[in-house]
Amino acid sequence: MNRNTGVSSGPDPRYNEFILEFTRNSRRLYGYIRTLTPVASDANDVFQSTSLVLWNKFDQFEAGSNFFSWACQIAMFEVRKCREKSQRSKTFSDEALEMLSAEFQRREDDPNARIDALLECLEALQPDDRVLIERRYYADCKPPEIATTIGRSLASVYRALARIHELLLTCVQRKTS
C-alpha cells in the first residue's frame, strides 16, 4: 500500500519492521508525550500526529538504531507545534520542557536499572520484612492469609506492607537518581 495515496502497490518491505518497532515503543512514547503535554486531549492529538509522522518518515529511520530515541525527537517537535497552536497558556517553559524530555529519556535508557535497584533493595530488607514481601508477592498470598499464618492482625500486616513499600520506593529512587 502506498503510504501517501492509499493505493496498493504491493507490500512495503519495511512495513513489518515499522509495525514491530512502533508496537514495542508506543506505550512508552505515549507516556513521554503525556509527560510533556499535561492536557490529555492535547497529548492524544500529539500522539496521533507523531504516529503519522513516524510512519511517513520511517524510510529516514536508520535500521538498527534506537527507534524510541528517534520517535522522541519527532514527538518533541510535534509537542512544540501543538504548544504554538494552542491558545492555552504554556504550562511548562521551553527550558522545563527540555528538562522533562531529557529526564524521561534518561530514565527510559536503562529500564533494567530500576529492576536491579529493586533487587538490591529487597536484599537489604530486614529478614521479617523480606518474608512478608515474599509471602505477598512471590507466594501470592493475600494479606488476610498472611495475617493468619504469622499470627498478626490484618491491620498490622497492611501497615507493615505499606511501610515496606515506602522503604523500597525510597531505596530504588535513591539508587537510580
Secondary structure, DSSP 8 states (H G I E B T S, - for coil): --TTT----S--TTHHHHHHHHHHHHHHHHHHHHHH--SHHHHHHHHHHHHHHHHHTGGGS-TTS-HHHHHHHHHHHHHHHHHHH--S--SS-HHHHHHHHHHHHHHHH-HHHHHHHHHHHHHHS-HHHHHHHIIIIIS---HHHHHHHHT--HHHHHHHHHHHHHHHHHHHHHHH-
